[in-house]
Amino acid sequence: MKQKAYPVRNPDIVMRSEPKEALLFNPADGNMLCINETGILIWGLCDGDNATDDIVRKLTEVYDVSGDKAREDYDSFIKEMDEAGFIGYKT
């Protein structure tokens, strides 16, 4: 999957947070996804101002993981969010 540089959350998505997870809901189509702590961090950074590399770097700092592991987690999360229509990209 070709990565775009600046992911941004779909403004229509509703988020309900719990201490270690969150539920994302799209009222337009009823689609829901549950995300973990890592997903919550990535989701929060998908503001159109953080580049992919910035988000991956933040993951390595917060979770003390390698850049490769952080990139793998990021790619997996972004792919799922993109396919569900929960994110777009700043142009």
Jmol script that loads the backbone (N, CA, C; Angstrom):
load data "model"
ATOM      1  N   MET A   1       0.847  -1.183   0.000  1.00  0.00           N
ATOM      2  CA  MET A   1       0.000   0.000   0.000  1.00  0.00           C
ATOM      3  C   MET A   1       0.881   1.230   0.000  1.00  0.00           C
ATOM      4  N   LYS A   2       0.616   2.150  -0.895  1.00  0.00           N
ATOM      5  CA  LYS A   2       1.377   3.385  -0.943  1.00  0.00           C
ATOM      6  C   LYS A   2       0.909   4.297   0.189  1.00  0.00           C
ATOM      7  N   GLN A   3       1.864   4.732   1.010  1.00  0.00           N
ATOM      8  CA  GLN A   3       1.529   5.592   2.137  1.00  0.00           C
ATOM      9  C   GLN A   3       1.464   7.047   1.693  1.00  0.00           C
ATOM     10  N   LYS A   4       0.480   7.743   2.164  1.00  0.00           N
ATOM     11  CA  LYS A   4       0.384   9.169   1.933  1.00  0.00           C
ATOM     12  C   LYS A   4       0.936   9.845   3.171  1.00  0.00           C
ATOM     13  N   ALA A   5       1.452  11.025   3.017  1.00  0.00           N
ATOM     14  CA  ALA A   5       2.272  11.629   4.069  1.00  0.00           C
ATOM     15  C   ALA A   5       1.513  12.152   5.281  1.00  0.00           C
ATOM     16  N   TYR A   6       0.321  12.716   5.115  1.00  0.00           N
ATOM     17  CA  TYR A   6      -0.346  13.390   6.229  1.00  0.00           C
ATOM     18  C   TYR A   6      -1.770  12.868   6.444  1.00  0.00           C
ATOM     19  N   PRO A   7      -1.916  11.792   7.238  1.00  0.00           N
ATOM     20  CA  PRO A   7      -3.269  11.265   7.485  1.00  0.00           C
ATOM     21  C   PRO A   7      -4.081  12.217   8.362  1.00  0.00           C
ATOM     22  N   VAL A   8      -5.380  12.237   8.108  1.00  0.00           N
ATOM     23  CA  VAL A   8      -6.282  13.092   8.881  1.00  0.00           C
ATOM     24  C   VAL A   8      -7.566  12.316   9.184  1.00  0.00           C
ATOM     25  N   ARG A   9      -8.032  12.450  10.431  1.00  0.00           N
ATOM     26  CA  ARG A   9      -9.256  11.758  10.856  1.00  0.00           C
ATOM     27  C   ARG A   9     -10.470  12.271  10.080  1.00  0.00           C
ATOM     28  N   ASN A  10     -11.381  11.380   9.772  1.00  0.00           N
ATOM     29  CA  ASN A  10     -12.669  11.765   9.203  1.00  0.00           C
ATOM     30  C   ASN A  10     -13.414  12.520  10.298  1.00  0.00           C
ATOM     31  N   PRO A  11     -13.805  13.777  10.064  1.00  0.00           N
ATOM     32  CA  PRO A  11     -14.443  14.567  11.121  1.00  0.00           C
ATOM     33  C   PRO A  11     -15.814  14.052  11.546  1.00  0.00           C
ATOM     34  N   ASP A  12     -16.401  13.158  10.774  1.00  0.00           N
ATOM     35  CA  ASP A  12     -17.715  12.611  11.120  1.00  0.00           C
ATOM     36  C   ASP A  12     -17.642  11.452  12.115  1.00  0.00           C
ATOM     37  N   ILE A  13     -16.435  10.934  12.341  1.00  0.00           N
ATOM     38  CA  ILE A  13     -16.276   9.787  13.227  1.00  0.00           C
ATOM     39  C   ILE A  13     -16.446  10.207  14.684  1.00  0.00           C
ATOM     40  N   VAL A  14     -17.229   9.445  15.406  1.00  0.00           N
ATOM     41  CA  VAL A  14     -17.462   9.668  16.832  1.00  0.00           C
ATOM     42  C   VAL A  14     -16.583   8.687  17.604  1.00  0.00           C
ATOM     43  N   MET A  15     -15.899   9.197  18.633  1.00  0.00           N
ATOM     44  CA  MET A  15     -15.017   8.342  19.427  1.00  0.00           C
ATOM     45  C   MET A  15     -15.504   8.295  20.859  1.00  0.00           C
ATOM     46  N   ARG A  16     -15.601   7.081  21.380  1.00  0.00           N
ATOM     47  CA  ARG A  16     -15.920   6.875  22.796  1.00  0.00           C
ATOM     48  C   ARG A  16     -14.706   6.226  23.440  1.00  0.00           C
ATOM     49  N   SER A  17     -14.077   6.924  24.364  1.00  0.00           N
ATOM     50  CA  SER A  17     -12.836   6.449  24.979  1.00  0.00           C
ATOM     51  C   SER A  17     -13.076   5.753  26.299  1.00  0.00           C
ATOM     52  N   GLU A  18     -12.324   4.718  26.513  1.00  0.00           N
ATOM     53  CA  GLU A  18     -12.213   4.005  27.772  1.00  0.00           C
ATOM     54  C   GLU A  18     -10.733   4.093  28.161  1.00  0.00           C
ATOM     55  N   PRO A  19     -10.351   3.648  29.351  1.00  0.00           N
ATOM     56  CA  PRO A  19      -8.943   3.780  29.736  1.00  0.00           C
ATOM     57  C   PRO A  19      -7.940   3.125  28.785  1.00  0.00           C
ATOM     58  N   LYS A  20      -8.230   1.950  28.266  1.00  0.00           N
ATOM     59  CA  LYS A  20      -7.245   1.239  27.451  1.00  0.00           C
ATOM     60  C   LYS A  20      -7.712   0.950  26.029  1.00  0.00           C
ATOM     61  N   GLU A  21      -8.877   1.453  25.654  1.00  0.00           N
ATOM     62  CA  GLU A  21      -9.384   1.241  24.310  1.00  0.00           C
ATOM     63  C   GLU A  21     -10.405   2.320  23.977  1.00  0.00           C
ATOM     64  N   ALA A  22     -10.772   2.360  22.718  1.00  0.00           N
ATOM     65  CA  ALA A  22     -11.779   3.326  22.277  1.00  0.00           C
ATOM     66  C   ALA A  22     -12.615   2.683  21.175  1.00  0.00           C
ATOM     67  N   LEU A  23     -13.819   3.154  21.056  1.00  0.00           N
ATOM     68  CA  LEU A  23     -14.722   2.717  20.014  1.00  0.00           C
ATOM     69  C   LEU A  23     -14.896   3.873  19.044  1.00  0.00           C
ATOM     70  N   LEU A  24     -14.663   3.602  17.771  1.00  0.00           N
ATOM     71  CA  LEU A  24     -14.871   4.591  16.722  1.00  0.00           C
ATOM     72  C   LEU A  24     -16.142   4.216  15.970  1.00  0.00           C
ATOM     73  N   PHE A  25     -16.992   5.197  15.716  1.00  0.00           N
ATOM     74  CA  PHE A  25     -18.280   4.951  15.077  1.00  0.00           C
ATOM     75  C   PHE A  25     -18.487   5.953  13.958  1.00  0.00           C
ATOM     76  N   ASN A  26     -18.876   5.443  12.802  1.00  0.00           N
ATOM     77  CA  ASN A  26     -19.204   6.296  11.665  1.00  0.00           C
ATOM     78  C   ASN A  26     -20.720   6.335  11.522  1.00  0.00           C
ATOM     79  N   PRO A  27     -21.351   7.445  11.894  1.00  0.00           N
ATOM     80  CA  PRO A  27     -22.813   7.517  11.815  1.00  0.00           C
ATOM     81  C   PRO A  27     -23.350   7.462  10.385  1.00  0.00           C
ATOM     82  N   ALA A  28     -22.506   7.763   9.417  1.00  0.00           N
ATOM     83  CA  ALA A  28     -22.962   7.745   8.023  1.00  0.00           C
ATOM     84  C   ALA A  28     -23.287   6.340   7.533  1.00  0.00           C
ATOM     85  N   ASP A  29     -22.503   5.338   7.991  1.00  0.00           N
ATOM     86  CA  ASP A  29     -22.742   3.983   7.513  1.00  0.00           C
ATOM     87  C   ASP A  29     -22.888   2.957   8.637  1.00  0.00           C
ATOM     88  N   GLY A  30     -22.793   3.391   9.894  1.00  0.00           N
ATOM     89  CA  GLY A  30     -22.952   2.496  11.029  1.00  0.00           C
ATOM     90  C   GLY A  30     -21.735   1.632  11.323  1.00  0.00           C
ATOM     91  N   ASN A  31     -20.635   1.854  10.606  1.00  0.00           N
ATOM     92  CA  ASN A  31     -19.423   1.074  10.808  1.00  0.00           C
ATOM     93  C   ASN A  31     -18.773   1.438  12.137  1.00  0.00           C
ATOM     94  N   MET A  32     -18.338   0.415  12.897  1.00  0.00           N
ATOM     95  CA  MET A  32     -17.670   0.628  14.185  1.00  0.00           C
ATOM     96  C   MET A  32     -16.375  -0.161  14.220  1.00  0.00           C
ATOM     97  N   LEU A  33     -15.393   0.413  14.887  1.00  0.00           N
ATOM     98  CA  LEU A  33     -14.121  -0.266  15.108  1.00  0.00           C
ATOM     99  C   LEU A  33     -13.662   0.003  16.526  1.00  0.00           C
ATOM    100  N   CYS A  34     -13.101  -1.013  17.152  1.00  0.00           N
ATOM    101  CA  CYS A  34     -12.525  -0.871  18.484  1.00  0.00           C
ATOM    102  C   CYS A  34     -11.014  -0.781  18.310  1.00  0.00           C
ATOM    103  N   ILE A  35     -10.386   0.202  18.957  1.00  0.00           N
ATOM    104  CA  ILE A  35      -8.936   0.356  18.843  1.00  0.00           C
ATOM    105  C   ILE A  35      -8.294   0.295  20.227  1.00  0.00           C
ATOM    106  N   ASN A  36      -7.041  -0.163  20.257  1.00  0.00           N
ATOM    107  CA  ASN A  36      -6.301  -0.293  21.509  1.00  0.00           C
ATOM    108  C   ASN A  36      -5.533   1.000  21.805  1.00  0.00           C
ATOM    109  N   GLU A  37      -4.690   0.961  22.846  1.00  0.00           N
ATOM    110  CA  GLU A  37      -3.927   2.154  23.238  1.00  0.00           C
ATOM    111  C   GLU A  37      -3.045   2.678  22.115  1.00  0.00           C
ATOM    112  N   THR A  38      -2.400   1.784  21.408  1.00  0.00           N
ATOM    113  CA  THR A  38      -1.555   2.211  20.298  1.00  0.00           C
ATOM    114  C   THR A  38      -2.393   2.888  19.227  1.00  0.00           C
ATOM    115  N   GLY A  39      -3.537   2.302  18.941  1.00  0.00           N
ATOM    116  CA  GLY A  39      -4.456   2.896  17.965  1.00  0.00           C
ATOM    117  C   GLY A  39      -4.946   4.259  18.396  1.00  0.00           C
ATOM    118  N   ILE A  40      -5.210   4.420  19.687  1.00  0.00           N
ATOM    119  CA  ILE A  40      -5.661   5.720  20.204  1.00  0.00           C
ATOM    120  C   ILE A  40      -4.580   6.778  19.977  1.00  0.00           C
ATOM    121  N   LEU A  41      -3.335   6.412  20.234  1.00  0.00           N
ATOM    122  CA  LEU A  41      -2.233   7.353  20.019  1.00  0.00           C
ATOM    123  C   LEU A  41      -2.127   7.726  18.543  1.00  0.00           C
ATOM    124  N   ILE A  42      -2.129   6.724  17.677  1.00  0.00           N
ATOM    125  CA  ILE A  42      -2.034   6.999  16.242  1.00  0.00           C
ATOM    126  C   ILE A  42      -3.226   7.834  15.792  1.00  0.00           C
ATOM    127  N   TRP A  43      -4.420   7.467  16.212  1.00  0.00           N
ATOM    128  CA  TRP A  43      -5.633   8.199  15.841  1.00  0.00           C
ATOM    129  C   TRP A  43      -5.507   9.669  16.226  1.00  0.00           C
ATOM    130  N   GLY A  44      -5.045   9.924  17.426  1.00  0.00           N
ATOM    131  CA  GLY A  44      -4.894  11.305  17.884  1.00  0.00           C
ATOM    132  C   GLY A  44      -3.889  12.101  17.075  1.00  0.00           C
ATOM    133  N   LEU A  45      -2.896  11.417  16.546  1.00  0.00           N
ATOM    134  CA  LEU A  45      -1.863  12.094  15.758  1.00  0.00           C
ATOM    135  C   LEU A  45      -2.254  12.264  14.290  1.00  0.00           C
ATOM    136  N   CYS A  46      -3.347  11.645  13.871  1.00  0.00           N
ATOM    137  CA  CYS A  46      -3.822  11.790  12.492  1.00  0.00           C
ATOM    138  C   CYS A  46      -4.629  13.084  12.377  1.00  0.00           C
ATOM    139  N   ASP A  47      -3.905  14.193  12.451  1.00  0.00           N
ATOM    140  CA  ASP A  47      -4.557  15.504  12.456  1.00  0.00           C
ATOM    141  C   ASP A  47      -4.261  16.316  11.206  1.00  0.00           C
ATOM    142  N   GLY A  48      -3.569  15.708  10.242  1.00  0.00           N
ATOM    143  CA  GLY A  48      -3.213  16.421   9.022  1.00  0.00           C
ATOM    144  C   GLY A  48      -1.947  17.237   9.151  1.00  0.00           C
ATOM    145  N   ASP A  49      -1.426  17.372  10.356  1.00  0.00           N
ATOM    146  CA  ASP A  49      -0.189  18.116  10.577  1.00  0.00           C
ATOM    147  C   ASP A  49       0.997  17.199  10.827  1.00  0.00           C
ATOM    148  N   ASN A  50       0.741  15.984  11.296  1.00  0.00           N
ATOM    149  CA  ASN A  50       1.807  15.026  11.569  1.00  0.00           C
ATOM    150  C   ASN A  50       2.024  14.142  10.349  1.00  0.00           C
ATOM    151  N   ALA A  51       3.251  14.129   9.879  1.00  0.00           N
ATOM    152  CA  ALA A  51       3.612  13.250   8.763  1.00  0.00           C
ATOM    153  C   ALA A  51       3.725  11.822   9.265  1.00  0.00           C
ATOM    154  N   THR A  52       3.650  10.889   8.347  1.00  0.00           N
ATOM    155  CA  THR A  52       3.792   9.479   8.685  1.00  0.00           C
ATOM    156  C   THR A  52       5.032   9.238   9.525  1.00  0.00           C
ATOM    157  N   ASP A  53       6.162   9.773   9.098  1.00  0.00           N
ATOM    158  CA  ASP A  53       7.412   9.556   9.843  1.00  0.00           C
ATOM    159  C   ASP A  53       7.355  10.137  11.248  1.00  0.00           C
ATOM    160  N   ASP A  54       6.655  11.253  11.436  1.00  0.00           N
ATOM    161  CA  ASP A  54       6.500  11.834  12.776  1.00  0.00           C
ATOM    162  C   ASP A  54       5.721  10.892  13.684  1.00  0.00           C
ATOM    163  N   ILE A  55       4.668  10.301  13.152  1.00  0.00           N
ATOM    164  CA  ILE A  55       3.838   9.392  13.936  1.00  0.00           C
ATOM    165  C   ILE A  55       4.627   8.134  14.301  1.00  0.00           C
ATOM    166  N   VAL A  56       5.357   7.593  13.350  1.00  0.00           N
ATOM    167  CA  VAL A  56       6.173   6.404  13.621  1.00  0.00           C
ATOM    168  C   VAL A  56       7.226   6.723  14.680  1.00  0.00           C
ATOM    169  N   ARG A  57       7.854   7.872  14.571  1.00  0.00           N
ATOM    170  CA  ARG A  57       8.865   8.270  15.563  1.00  0.00           C
ATOM    171  C   ARG A  57       8.244   8.386  16.955  1.00  0.00           C
ATOM    172  N   LYS A  58       7.050   8.941  17.041  1.00  0.00           N
ATOM    173  CA  LYS A  58       6.355   9.068  18.324  1.00  0.00           C
ATOM    174  C   LYS A  58       6.075   7.685  18.920  1.00  0.00           C
ATOM    175  N   LEU A  59       5.691   6.733  18.088  1.00  0.00           N
ATOM    176  CA  LEU A  59       5.446   5.371  18.569  1.00  0.00           C
ATOM    177  C   LEU A  59       6.710   4.768  19.163  1.00  0.00           C
ATOM    178  N   THR A  60       7.861   5.013  18.538  1.00  0.00           N
ATOM    179  CA  THR A  60       9.115   4.464  19.070  1.00  0.00           C
ATOM    180  C   THR A  60       9.457   5.086  20.412  1.00  0.00           C
ATOM    181  N   GLU A  61       9.107   6.351  20.590  1.00  0.00           N
ATOM    182  CA  GLU A  61       9.385   7.036  21.854  1.00  0.00           C
ATOM    183  C   GLU A  61       8.458   6.562  22.974  1.00  0.00           C
ATOM    184  N   VAL A  62       7.187   6.478  22.686  1.00  0.00           N
ATOM    185  CA  VAL A  62       6.194   6.137  23.708  1.00  0.00           C
ATOM    186  C   VAL A  62       6.293   4.668  24.120  1.00  0.00           C
ATOM    187  N   TYR A  63       6.472   3.782  23.156  1.00  0.00           N
ATOM    188  CA  TYR A  63       6.422   2.348  23.441  1.00  0.00           C
ATOM    189  C   TYR A  63       7.788   1.666  23.458  1.00  0.00           C
ATOM    190  N   ASP A  64       8.857   2.415  23.243  1.00  0.00           N
ATOM    191  CA  ASP A  64      10.210   1.860  23.266  1.00  0.00           C
ATOM    192  C   ASP A  64      10.301   0.624  22.380  1.00  0.00           C
ATOM    193  N   VAL A  65       9.901   0.789  21.124  1.00  0.00           N
ATOM    194  CA  VAL A  65       9.978  -0.278  20.126  1.00  0.00           C
ATOM    195  C   VAL A  65      10.874   0.187  18.987  1.00  0.00           C
ATOM    196  N   SER A  66      11.299  -0.754  18.175  1.00  0.00           N
ATOM    197  CA  SER A  66      12.144  -0.412  17.028  1.00  0.00           C
ATOM    198  C   SER A  66      11.333   0.367  15.992  1.00  0.00           C
ATOM    199  N   GLY A  67      12.048   1.053  15.137  1.00  0.00           N
ATOM    200  CA  GLY A  67      11.389   1.776  14.052  1.00  0.00           C
ATOM    201  C   GLY A  67      10.628   0.846  13.133  1.00  0.00           C
ATOM    202  N   ASP A  68      11.183  -0.343  12.899  1.00  0.00           N
ATOM    203  CA  ASP A  68      10.508  -1.319  12.038  1.00  0.00           C
ATOM    204  C   ASP A  68       9.191  -1.783  12.654  1.00  0.00           C
ATOM    205  N   LYS A  69       9.202  -2.058  13.950  1.00  0.00           N
ATOM    206  CA  LYS A  69       7.973  -2.498  14.638  1.00  0.00           C
ATOM    207  C   LYS A  69       6.943  -1.371  14.654  1.00  0.00           C
ATOM    208  N   ALA A  70       7.396  -0.160  14.923  1.00  0.00           N
ATOM    209  CA  ALA A  70       6.481   0.989  14.934  1.00  0.00           C
ATOM    210  C   ALA A  70       5.863   1.195  13.551  1.00  0.00           C
ATOM    211  N   ARG A  71       6.668   1.066  12.508  1.00  0.00           N
ATOM    212  CA  ARG A  71       6.168   1.233  11.133  1.00  0.00           C
ATOM    213  C   ARG A  71       5.166   0.132  10.801  1.00  0.00           C
ATOM    214  N   GLU A  72       5.433  -1.084  11.223  1.00  0.00           N
ATOM    215  CA  GLU A  72       4.518  -2.204  10.984  1.00  0.00           C
ATOM    216  C   GLU A  72       3.169  -1.942  11.660  1.00  0.00           C
ATOM    217  N   ASP A  73       3.200  -1.513  12.915  1.00  0.00           N
ATOM    218  CA  ASP A  73       1.957  -1.214  13.641  1.00  0.00           C
ATOM    219  C   ASP A  73       1.207  -0.066  12.985  1.00  0.00           C
ATOM    220  N   TYR A  74       1.941   0.971  12.611  1.00  0.00           N
ATOM    221  CA  TYR A  74       1.329   2.127  11.952  1.00  0.00           C
ATOM    222  C   TYR A  74       0.673   1.702  10.632  1.00  0.00           C
ATOM    223  N   ASP A  75       1.428   0.986   9.799  1.00  0.00           N
ATOM    224  CA  ASP A  75       0.900   0.572   8.497  1.00  0.00           C
ATOM    225  C   ASP A  75      -0.371  -0.256   8.639  1.00  0.00           C
ATOM    226  N   SER A  76      -0.382  -1.177   9.591  1.00  0.00           N
ATOM    227  CA  SER A  76      -1.544  -2.028   9.814  1.00  0.00           C
ATOM    228  C   SER A  76      -2.757  -1.193  10.237  1.00  0.00           C
ATOM    229  N   PHE A  77      -2.540  -0.285  11.177  1.00  0.00           N
ATOM    230  CA  PHE A  77      -3.623   0.556  11.678  1.00  0.00           C
ATOM    231  C   PHE A  77      -4.166   1.462  10.574  1.00  0.00           C
ATOM    232  N   ILE A  78      -3.267   2.123   9.867  1.00  0.00           N
ATOM    233  CA  ILE A  78      -3.682   3.066   8.825  1.00  0.00           C
ATOM    234  C   ILE A  78      -4.427   2.357   7.699  1.00  0.00           C
ATOM    235  N   LYS A  79      -3.964   1.173   7.349  1.00  0.00           N
ATOM    236  CA  LYS A  79      -4.658   0.413   6.302  1.00  0.00           C
ATOM    237  C   LYS A  79      -6.100   0.119   6.710  1.00  0.00           C
ATOM    238  N   GLU A  80      -6.283  -0.337   7.948  1.00  0.00           N
ATOM    239  CA  GLU A  80      -7.631  -0.638   8.433  1.00  0.00           C
ATOM    240  C   GLU A  80      -8.502   0.618   8.473  1.00  0.00           C
ATOM    241  N   MET A  81      -7.949   1.722   8.952  1.00  0.00           N
ATOM    242  CA  MET A  81      -8.708   2.977   9.038  1.00  0.00           C
ATOM    243  C   MET A  81      -9.050   3.512   7.652  1.00  0.00           C
ATOM    244  N   ASP A  82      -8.105   3.398   6.726  1.00  0.00           N
ATOM    245  CA  ASP A  82      -8.308   3.861   5.356  1.00  0.00           C
ATOM    246  C   ASP A  82      -9.406   3.042   4.684  1.00  0.00           C
ATOM    247  N   GLU A  83      -9.325   1.730   4.800  1.00  0.00           N
ATOM    248  CA  GLU A  83     -10.329   0.850   4.169  1.00  0.00           C
ATOM    249  C   GLU A  83     -11.720   1.077   4.747  1.00  0.00           C
ATOM    250  N   ALA A  84     -11.802   1.440   6.035  1.00  0.00           N
ATOM    251  CA  ALA A  84     -13.101   1.679   6.675  1.00  0.00           C
ATOM    252  C   ALA A  84     -13.613   3.091   6.412  1.00  0.00           C
ATOM    253  N   GLY A  85     -12.798   3.942   5.809  1.00  0.00           N
ATOM    254  CA  GLY A  85     -13.219   5.318   5.538  1.00  0.00           C
ATOM    255  C   GLY A  85     -13.123   6.214   6.763  1.00  0.00           C
ATOM    256  N   PHE A  86     -12.329   5.811   7.762  1.00  0.00           N
ATOM    257  CA  PHE A  86     -12.214   6.578   8.992  1.00  0.00           C
ATOM    258  C   PHE A  86     -11.151   7.656   8.908  1.00  0.00           C
ATOM    259  N   ILE A  87     -10.262   7.571   7.913  1.00  0.00           N
ATOM    260  CA  ILE A  87      -9.259   8.612   7.723  1.00  0.00           C
ATOM    261  C   ILE A  87      -9.210   9.016   6.260  1.00  0.00           C
ATOM    262  N   GLY A  88      -8.634  10.167   6.037  1.00  0.00           N
ATOM    263  CA  GLY A  88      -8.327  10.648   4.696  1.00  0.00           C
ATOM    264  C   GLY A  88      -6.915  11.187   4.741  1.00  0.00           C
ATOM    265  N   TYR A  89      -6.571  12.004   3.784  1.00  0.00           N
ATOM    266  CA  TYR A  89      -5.217  12.538   3.731  1.00  0.00           C
ATOM    267  C   TYR A  89      -5.254  14.005   3.368  1.00  0.00           C
ATOM    268  N   LYS A  90      -4.413  14.761   4.023  1.00  0.00           N
ATOM    269  CA  LYS A  90      -4.278  16.188   3.747  1.00  0.00           C
ATOM    270  C   LYS A  90      -3.601  16.335   2.389  1.00  0.00           C
ATOM    271  N   THR A  91      -4.176  17.176   1.568  1.00  0.00           N
ATOM    272  CA  THR A  91      -3.613  17.381   0.233  1.00  0.00           C
ATOM    273  C   THR A  91      -2.833  18.668   0.146  1.00  0.00           C
TER     274      THR A  91
END
end "model"
wireframe off; spacefill off
backbone 0.3
color backbone group
